[in-house]
Amino acid sequence: GSQQNRASRRKNYQRKNRDGKNAREERSQKKDRGKTAPTKDQKESENKEKKTTKRGKEGENKQKKDRKNSTSSASSNSSDEESLSEEELAMLKEQVEQKKKLISTMRNKPWRMVKKLSVLREAQDFVEKFEGALGKGKGKKLYAYKMMMAKKWVKFKRDFENFKTQCIPWEMKIKEVESHFGSSVASYFIFLRWMYGVNLVLFGLIFGLVIIPEVLMGMPYGSMPRKTVPRAEQATAMDFSVLWDFEGYIKYSALFYGYYNNQRTIGWLKYRLPMAYFMVGISVFGYSLMVVIRSMARNANQNTADGDDDNFIFSWKMFTSWDYLIGNPETADNKFASITTSFKESIVDEQESNKDENIHLRRFLRVLANVLIICCLCGSGYLIYFVVKRSQTFSKMQNVGWYERNEVEIVMSLLGMFCPPLFETIAALENYHPRIGLKWQLGRIFALFLGNLYTFLLALMDDVNEKLAEEDVVKNITHWTLLGHHNSSAGNDSTATPPPLDPADVPRGPCWETTVGIEFVRLTVSDILVTYITILVGDFIRACFVRFVNYCWCWDLEAGFPSYAEFDISGNVLGLIFNQGMIWMGSFYAPGLVGINVLRLLTSMYFQCWAVMSSNVPHARVFKASKSNNFYMGLLLLILFLSLLPVAYTIMSLPPSFDCGPFSGKKRMYDVIQETIELDFPLFVAKIFSYMANPGLIIPAILLMVLAIYYLNAVSEAYQRANAELRKKMQMLREEEKNKRNNKASTNPMLQDLEDLLTPSTKTESAPKQAEDKKIESPNGTSPARKPGRGAVLDGSPMASGRGAACTLPSQVFVTQPPTLGVRAPYPGQPRPWGHPLGAVPGRGRGQPCY
């Protein structure tokens, strides 16, 4: 029906057009015949004709609009039975593709935002409306459904990515710190967040596989000596001073190694707790090693994937830094501060690259600074060794004060608090770039903490050896006590079972594992307290004093002493790294230490973010952090390896305590693996493990791993060198192109004119025959005769290539206006000559001007 209507409308329209044309032709013929003056009737007829033509045009426009509306309605309301023609389908497909291309390139259009949004909405509506029509026959609905589901899936993935970004903890806090203090300060908080995630996983392993099974399925508290406070300590077991030293009830809790029983299986699940304890202790180091190496590899890939952004730094920052999608005023303020800070960072880098210095003086000052720092490191190591030796004598005394009990922790915390600022003061002599100076500072503080830690461990090993010697005596006493109790109860009545001995009255050994765990917990807690007190006193109270007392002070406290504090990046990073090293070492002897560290990191994020934003100021020389945190990760990997060594030594060499811990009663801690293999696995599995434990296989495997690491390291270095060479080549090509453009633009225009003038003469000399053939002919076919004059030069004269050549314009020069005649200025005191004009060149006679 719609097609018939269209056909009838076309016929009517063609008939009207034919009638109108005929009428116009008749009127024009009448006008041509009679050329008389127009009358009123003729004017009225002309006006009527104009009105009819206007109405006809309006009718045509209406018909076109109706046609368009009918075609759009027909295409939109077409049923599944009617299929589009091939031409219409191709046109519709082309339009849909154009709209999709427009949507994808909308961001690059130089339009206003209002126009962009309106065009984008129209294009999206068109694509959604007509994309389903690209299917064929019965597949239209299925195709439209697939396209709709594809769009829904893309939108879901985008929303899910936004949701994951919003779920990143402390993201807005870190962005705020970065915008005001730079990427170097923000890198510390990013590293802190990463450490929190790692410790959360470690806490889940230890808490879920060791602590919870022992608490739920193990022997209850007070049922055995290792889970009971001795009779002599029960009176003071709940005192605050005792609990503060992690003695009393805390010492005999699930927080430390000695609480766990050595039963092979516990509970109705037959859970093998000693094996789980050993494997979890090894898995802590294995998981940490895997995560650190994975993070280093990811950072290295990101670093190599980045392009060379050392060209046009300030131009890029000026024109591409702002984000035009920001709609929040607070976010806009943070972005403004971030751009300002990035400009400061780039200015510092540019100043350092263009700095001139006295090399000999700088070398002398750097050698002097290193000598002073080495002296400080040796002194701190000797001080810790001396204090640990004193603490061993204090432990044998009674009625010891609080300072004597905690002297080691106090001295180590004070050294960690005062030595980094001292190193930073000495490092001012070296005048390194801030980024390089930060790495030197981190390395020196790393050496300080490492020396202090290993000095503490060596002194602690002496204490462990004394505990082991004491255990032999206590072991005999415990054996004879239990034997005497059994004999005394059996002497009264041989048939009756002896009454059980109270666990609080059983003599027990010193349990050196618990003693080591207590020392690590004390160090961790004292480090937390010293860090928080330093921030509170050294940053917050100092900032309050400078802020409120500055109005009534003799000098400007903000510009001079004491001023506001700067955030100590190196000290905080190294403190975090060595605290994690203590957690790795101490978690084997104190499973609850990881939980304490999780709480410490959680509170540190909020407390230090608040302190930075309220009490600190940005560094005087703001600098960019490296593109990857591989330097931090390298230090963390080194401290992980160094913290693994003492634990491996105790597992492989020292015998466990006889009356505490899951490995009591064994010669070495690793015997639990052999016991499990022999009792729980088939015989051939035990043989396989025995063959694998053969040193003849272990040593070649280690050598193969070392060779593989060396090979991969060499390959990576080769790739890095090749990448650097390619970057240099690209830079050289870019500079060559830039120099060519600059040379072309800065060439003297007089030299260019000379080149243009001299090229025709050289061409005529090289090809005289071609010049003779290309003579100019007159319009009538005859060549005009040359008239000799003053300025004329013969062809054979030597002036043909001299001054006369200067008067002949080259063929490629277009003359737009006649040259002005040059007139020589008169000498002072002489009359002005008004006679003959001078030649083209002043001072060379009067010649005819060259046109």
N, C-alpha and C positions, 0 to 999 in steps of 0.2 A: 504493500500500500504506500509506503514511504517513497519507493522508487517511482511509482505511477504519479504521485504528487509532484515529485521533482521534474519528471518529463513534461507534465502539463504546464508547470510554471515556466520551463524553458521555452516551450512553444509560444505561450502568451507573450513572454518577454521579447522573443524574436519578431513576432508579428507587430508589436508596438514599435519596435525599433525601425522596422521597414516602413510603417505608416509615417513615423516621424521624419524619416529621411526623405520620403517622397514629398511630404508637405513642405519641408525646407527647400527642396530643389524648385518646386513650383513658385514659392515666394521669391526666391532669388532670381528666377527667370523674369517674373513680373517686374521686379525692381530694375533689372537691366533694360527691359523694354521701355519702360517709362521713366525718364530721368527728370521728371517734373518735381517741384518742391513738395515735401511731405505735408499732408493734411492732418487734421485732428483724428480722422478715422484710421489713417495709417499708423499714427502714433499709438492709438489705443490697441490696434491689432498687434503691433510690435510688443507692447507691454504684456498682452495676453500670451503671446508666444513665449516670452521670457519666463513668465510664471509657469507655463506648462512645462518648459524645459527643466526648471528648478524642481517642479513636482516629480518629473520623470527621474531626475538624478536622485532625489530622496527615495523614490520607490526602488531604484536600483540598489541603493545602499541598504535599505531595509531587507530587500531580497537576499543580498549577500550575507547580512547578519543572520537572517533566518536560516540560510543555507549552512552557515558555520555552526549555529546552535543545533540544527538538526543533525549535522554530521557528528558533532561531539556527543549529543544525546544518543544517537544511534550506536556510536562506538562504545559508550559507557554502559548502555542498557542492552547491548547485544547478548543474546542468550548463547548457551553452549552449543545449540544446534547449528547456528549460523557461524561460520568461520570467516575470518578476515581474508581479504584477497592478499596475494603475495606482495603487490606493490605497497598496499597500506601497511602490511606487516613489516616490510623492510623499512618504510619511512618511520613507523612507530619505534622500531628497534633502534634506528639511527638517532631519533630524538631522545630516547631513553639513555643511550650511551653518551650523547652530548650533555644531558643533564647530570649524569654521574660524573663525567669529567669536570663539569663546572663545580659540582659539590666538592670534588677532591682538590681542585685548584682555587677554591674560593679564598683561601687564606692569603694567596699571593696577589689578589686583585687590588689595585690602588683606588678603592672605593671607600666611601664613608661607611661607618658601621651600620647605620640604619639601612642603607641600600644593600649591604651584604646580607643582613638578616632577612630582609624581605625577599631578595632573590633566592637565598638559601631555602626559605620556607616554600616558595613556589616550586623550586626544583625538587625538593623532597616530596611534596604533595604529588607532583606529576609522576615521579618515579614510583611512588606507592600505588598510584591509581592505575597506571598503564603497564607496569612491569608484568603483571599476571597475564596480560593479553599476548605475551610473547610465546606462551605455550601453544600446543597444537591440539585442536579437537578436545577430547576428553581429558587431556593432560594439563589443561589450563589451571584448574583448581589445585591440582597437585603441585604444579610449578609455583603458583602464587603462595601456597602453603609453605613450600620449601624456602622461598625467598623470605617470607615473614619469619619463619623459624631461624633462618640465618641471621636476620637483623636482630631478632631477640637474643640470639646467642652472643653476637658481638656486643650488644648493650649489656648483657649480663657479665661478660668478661671485663668490660670497662668498669662497671660498677663494682665488681669483685676486686679489681686492682685498686680502685679508690678505697674500698673497705680495708684491704690489707695495708694500704699506706696509713689509713687512720688508726689501725691497730698497732702500729709501731710505737712502742712505749717511749715517752718523753721526746717525741719528734719536734713538737712545737717549742719546747723549752730549749732544745739544742739549736734550733733555727734562730731563736731569739738571741741566744748567746753568740752565735756565729755572726749575726748581723751587727752586733755592737762591739765584739772583741776580735773578730777575725777567725779564719779557718784554723789557725794554730791552736787557739784555746778550745774551739769546738771539737778538734780532733781528740782532745783528752776525754771529753764527755762521751764521744762516740766509742772510744776505746773502753770507757767505764761501762757503758751499756752492753758492749760485746762481752766483757768479762762477767757481767751479771748473768747473761744468758748461759754462758759456759758453766758457771757455778750452780745455776739452777738445775741443769741437767745432771751434774755430779751429785748434787744433793738428792735428786730423785733416785739415782742409782743406789746410793748408800742408804738412804732412809727406807726405800722400798724393798731392798734385798738383804739388808743386814739388821737394821734397828727394829723395824716392825716385826719380822719373824721372831727375833729373840724376845721381844716384849710380849708377844701374843702366845707363842708356842714354847718358849723356854721355861726354865725353872723360875718360880716367882721370887720376888725380892725377899731376902731374909732366910731363904731355905738352905743356903750353902755359904761357906765362908767368903768366897769372892764377891758375893752380893750382899754382904752384911758389914756394917761398921764395927770395928773391933771394940771390945768392952772398954778399953782405956780411952777411946776417942769419942764415946757416945755422949759424954757430958758436954762437950764443946762442939759437937758436930753441926749444930744449927746456928752458931754464932756468926755474925756478919763478917767479922775479921777472918774467920776460918773459911767461910764460903767465898769471900773475896779472893782468897788464895787458891780456890778450887780444891779445897780439902773437905773433909767431913762427908756429908751425904753426896755431894757432887762427885767426889773422887770415886765413889762406889756406885755410880749410876751408869746408864747406857751411853753416856757421853764419851767414856774412855774404854780403852782396850780391855782392861782387867775385868770388866763386868761380864763378858761373854764366856759361856761354858764350852768345854771341850768335847761335849757329846757329839758323836758322829752324825746322828740324825735326831731331830727334835719334832715333836708334835705328831698328829695323825697323818700329816702329809709326808712324813719321813724326810723333812727338809734338811739337807746337808749344810749346816751353818758354817763349819770351818772351811769347807771348800768354797762356799759362797763368799765368805769374808776375804779369802785369799784372791779369788778371781775378781772381785769388785775392786780390791786394792790395786791390782794390776790394770784393770780396765780404766781406772781413773787416769792413769798415765797414758794408756793407749788412746783413749778418746781425746784427751787434751792434745796429744801429739798430732792426731789426725785433723782436729779442728784448726790448729795453728797452721799446719802445712797447707791445708785447703784454703785458709784465708790468705796466706802469702801468695799462693798460686793465683787466686782470683784477683788480688791487688796487682800482681805482676801483669796479668792479662789486660786489666783495665789501663795500666800504665802504658803498655805497648800499643794498645788500641787507640789511645789519644793521639791526635795529630800535633804537629809542631805549631804551637800558638805563640811563638816568640815574635811574630811580625805584626806590626800595627796594633800593639796591645791597647794603647789608649783610645784609638779610634773604635776598636771593637767594643771596649767598655763604654765609651760615650754613646754609641748609637744602638747597641744591642743589649744593654744591661736591664733596661726596665721591662717589667711584665705588665702589659696593658690589660690583662684580665683581672688584675687586683681590684677588688671592690670593698675590702675591709680597711678602714683608716689605720688600725693598728698594724696590719700587715704591710700597708704602704709605708708607714714609719720604719718598720723593720727592714723593708727592702731599700729604702733610702739610706739607712745606716749601713747596710751591707754594701751598697755601691760605693759609698764614701770610704769604707774600710778597704775595699778591694783596690781603689785608687791609691790609697796610702801604701798598700802592699806592693803594688807595681812601681810606685815612685822609689821605694826603698831598694827594690831589685835593680832599677835603672841607675840609681846613685852608686850602688856597690859595683856594678859592672863598669862604670866610668871613673872609678876612684884611682888616684895616683898616690903612691906611698913610698917611703924609704925602706927598701928591702932589708938592708943589713940591720937597721934598728928594729924592724918588725921581727926578724928572726931571733934577735937577742932577747926581746921581751917575751916571745913565745917559749923559748927554752927556759927562761927564768920562771915563768908561770908554771910550766910542767914540773920543774924541780920543787917548787913550793907545794904543789898539789901532791906529789909523791911523798914528801915529808909528812903531810897531813894524813895520808892514807896509812903510812907505817905507824904513826902515833896512835891512830884510832884502833888499829888491830892490836897493838900491844896493850892498850887500855882495856879492851874487852877481854883479852886473855887474862889479864891481872884480876879483873873483877870476877870472872867466872871461877878462878882459883880461890878467891876469897869467899865466894858463895858456898863452895864445898866445905870450907872450915866452919862457916856459919851454920850450915845444915846439921853439923854434929853438936852444936851448942844448944842449950836450952834458954828460954826466955829471951829470944832474939826479937829485936824491934821490927817495925814495919819496913823501914828503909833497908835494913840488912836482908830481909826476906826478898825484897823486890829490887835489889840494887842492879842486877844484870839488865832487867827490862828497862829500868829508868835510864841507865847509861846508854843503852843502845837506842832508845827513843830520842834522847837528847842529842846524840851524835847524828842521827838522821834528821833532826830538826835544824841544827846549827851548821853542820858541814856544807850542805848545798848552798846556802847564802855566801859562805866563805869562798867556796869554789867560784861562785858567780862573780864575786868581787875580784878575785885573782884573774879570772878570765877576761876582765875588762882591759887588761894589758895587751891581749892578743889582737883585739879589734877585728874579729872574724865577722863575716856576714851573719845576720841573726839566725838563719837556718843552719848554717854550718856550726855556729857557736852553740846552738841547742844540741846538736849531735855530740859535740865534744863534752858539753855539760852532762848529757845523759850518760855518756861513756864513763866519765869520772865518778859520777854518783853511783853508777852500776858497779864500778870497781870498789867503791867504799862499802856499799851494802853487801857485795859478795864477800869481801874480806872480813867484814864483821860477822856475816852469817857462818862462814866456814871456820872462823876462829871460835865462834860460839859452839859449833858442832864438834870441833876437836876437843874443846874443853868438856863438852857434854859426854863425849865418848870415854873420857877418863872417869867421869862419874858413873857411867854405865858399867865399866869394868869393875869398879868398886862394888856396885850393886850385885854383879854376878858372883864376886867372891863372897859377899855376904849371904847370898842365896844358898850356897853349899852348907853353911852353918845352920841356917834356919830350916833347911830341908831335913837335916838330921834331927833337929829339935822337934819338928812337927811329926816325924815318923815315930820317935820315941814317946811323944805325948799321946798319940793315938794308940800305940801299942800298950802303954801303961793303963790307959782308960779301959781298953778291952780286957786286959788281964785282971784289973781290979773288979770289974763287973762280973767276970767269969769266975773269980775265986769265991764269991758269995754263993752263987748258984750256977753250976756248970750247964744246966739245961736251959736256963732262961736266956733270952736275947739281951745283950747289953743295951742300956739306955743310950739314946743318941747324945753326942756331945754338942753343946750349944755352939752354933757357928761363930758367935762373937768371941768365944774363948779359945778357938783354934789358933795356934801360932801360924803366921803367914809371912811369906817373903816380901821383899821390897817392891816386886813387880816393876822392873825397869822400863817396860813399855809404857805403863801408865805414867811414870815419872817424866818420860820424854814427851808424852802427849800433853801433860800439864804445863811443861815449859813452853811448848808451842802455843797453847791457848793463852797463857799469860802474855807472851810477846804480841799476839794478835790483839788482845783486849787493850793492852797498854798503848799499842800503836794507834788504835781507834781513838782512845781518849786524848792522846797527845795531838793527833791531827785535828780533832774537833776543838780542843782548847786553843790551839794555835790559830785556827780560823776565827774563833770567837774573839780572842784577845788581840791577835796581830792584825786582823782585818776589820772586824766590825767595830770594836771599841776604838781603834785607831781612827777609823773613818768618822765615827761620831765626834771624837775629840777635834779632829781637823774641821769638821763641818760647823760645829757650834762655838768653838773657842777662837776661830779665825777672826771674828769681828773685834775681839778685844786683845789681840796678841801683837807683839812688837814687829813681827815680819809676817809675810804671807805664808801661811802654813800649807796651802794647797800647792804653791809653786816651789817652796823650799822644803826644809826638814820639818816634820816627818813626811808630809804629803800623803796622798792616798796610796794604798798598796796595789801592786800589780800581781796578776795571777802567776804563780810559780809553776810553769808548765813542766819543767824538767823534774823538779822535786816531787810533784804530784804523780807524774807518770811512773817514775822509778819507785815511789812508795807503793803504788798500786801493783807494779810488777813483782816486787819483793814480798809484798803481802801474799800475792798468789803463790809464790814459791814456798812460803811457809805453810800455806794451806795444802799444797801438794805433798810436802814432806810430812806434815803433822796429821793428815787425814787417815793415814794407816794406823796411827797409834791413838787417835781421838776421832772416831767417826762423826761425832757431833760438831767438829770444827767447821765443816763446810756449811752447816746451817748458820753458825755465827757469822761466817763471812758473807752469806747471802743477805742477812739483816744489815751488815755493815755497808755493803754496796748499795742496798736499797735506800738507806738513810743518807749515804754520802751523796747520791744523785740529787736529792731534794735540798740537802743542807748546803752543798757546794754551789749549786745553781743559784740559790738564794744569796749566798755570800758574794758570788761573782757579780750579780746584777745590782746588789745594794751597796757593796763596800769596795769593790775593785774598780780600777780604771784601765782602759786599754794600754798596751805597751807603747812606750815612746817611739819605738821603731817596730811598727806592725809589719809582720812578714807572713807570707803564705806558707802553710804546711805543705809537705810534699804531697804529690798526687795520690800516693798510697801510703798506708800506715805500715809498710814493710819494715821500717826501722824499729818501730815498737814491737812488731811481731818477731823480728829477729832477736831482740833482747828477751822477749818472752820465751822463745824457743830455747835460747841458751840457758835461761834460769830453769826451764823445765828439765833439760838434760842434767844440769847440775843438782837439781833437787831429787832426781831419780837415783843418783849415785849412792847417797847415804842409805836410802831405803833398800836398794838392791844389796848393799853390803850387810845390813842387818838381817835381811832374809836369807842370804846365802852363807853367812859366816857365824853370826851370833846365835847361841842356843836360846830358845824361848824360856820364859819363867815357868817354874814347875807347878804353880798353884793358881795361875790367873791367865785368862786369854783363851781363845779357841785353839791354840797350838800347844797348849801345855801337855807335857808328857812326851814330846817328840824331840829328837836331837836337833833338827832344823825345821824352819817353818815350811819349806817347800816339800817336806816329806808327805804333806797332806795330798799332794797330787799323785804321788806314787801309791799311797794307800787307796785312794779312790779308784785308780786304774786297776789295781790288783783285785779289789773286792767287788767292783760294780761293772767291770767290762770283761769281755771274753779274753781268753788267753792270748790269742793272736794279736789283739789290740795292744796288750801289754808288751808283746815282743816288738811291735812296730814302734811304740813309743820309746822302748829301750834302744832300738837301733837309731831312732831320730835323736836321742840324747847323746849319742856317741860323739866325742870330740872330733873324730875323723870326718864327720858330716857337717858339724856345726861350723868349724873353722873355714872349710871351703865355701859354705853358704855365706858366711860373713864377708869373705874376700870377694865373692861374686857380687854381693850387694854394694860393697865399696866401689868396685869397678863400674857397676851400673850407674851409681850416683856420680862418679867422676865423668863418665861418658855423657850423661845427660847434662851435667853442669857445663862441660865443654861445648856441647851442641847449643845450649842456651846462650852461652857467651858469644859463639859464632853468629847466631841469629841477631843478637844485640849489636854486634859490630857491623853486620851487613845492614841492619836498619839504620844505624848511625851514618854509614857511608851513603846510603840512599838519601837520607835527609840532607846531608851536606851537598850532594849533587843537585838535588832539587833547589836548595837555597842558592847555589852558584848559578844555576840556570835562571832563577828568578832575578838575581842581582844583575846578570848580564842583560836580560831583557830590559830591566829598569834603566841600566846605564845607556843602552842604545836609545831608548826613548828620551832620556835626559839630554844626550848628546845631540840628537836631532832637534830638540826644542831649543837648546842653548847655543846652536851654531851661529856664528856671526852672519847677519843678513848680507853684508857686503861681500863676504866670500861666496855666498850662494849666487849673488848677482854676477860676480866674476866667472863663476863656473858656467852660468847660463850664457854669458857673453862669449866665453872662449870655446864652448862646444861647437858652434857653427864653423869657426875657422879651422879647427882640427878636422872637422868632417870634410870641408872643401879641399884641404890639403891632401887628405887620404884618398878622396875620390873626386878628382877634377872633372873626369868625363861625365859623371852623374850631374855635376853642377852645371855643365854646359848644356846638357839635354833639358834641364829644368829652367829654361829662360821664360820670363814673363812675356806673354804676347799681348798686343793691344786688342781692343774689341774688333777692329776691322781686319785683324790678322797680321798686321805689320808691327814690328818691334820699334818702340820709340827710340830716337837717336839721343845719346847722352850729350848734354851741353856742358862743355868744360867751363868751370868757374873757379873761384878762389878755393872753395872748399872741396873741389873735386879732386880725386886722386886716381892716377892711372893704374890699370890692373897690374902692369909689370913693375911698378915702383915699389921700393921697400916699405913705403908707408901703407901699403895695402893691408898688411897684417898689424899695423901699429895704430896710429891715431884714427886713421880712416876706418879701421875695423870697429873702433869704439863708436863711430857714428852710424854704423849699419846695425839696425835692430835685428835681433834674432827672430826666426820665423814663429816661435812659440809664444812670444810676448805680445799681448793685446794692448794697444794704445787706447786708453779711454778718454784722455784729454791732451791737448797740445802742451808741450813743455814750455815753461816760462823762460824768457830770455834773461840770461845772466848779465848783470851790470856791475862793474867794478866800483867799489866805494872809493871816493877821492882821498888822497893823503891830506893830513892836517895842513892847512895853510894854502892849499891849491884850489883853483876853481873847479866846480863839478863839470865833467865833460858830458855834453848832451848830444854829441854828434852821432857817431856810429856805435851801434851795440857791439858788445864783446861776443866772443865765440862761446862755444859750449863749455869750455874749460877756462876759467879766469887766468890771465897771465900768459896765455899762449897765442896771442894775436887775435885779430878780428876775423872771424870766419862765419860762414853761414850756419845758422842753427840747424842741428840735425833733427828732422821730423821723422 
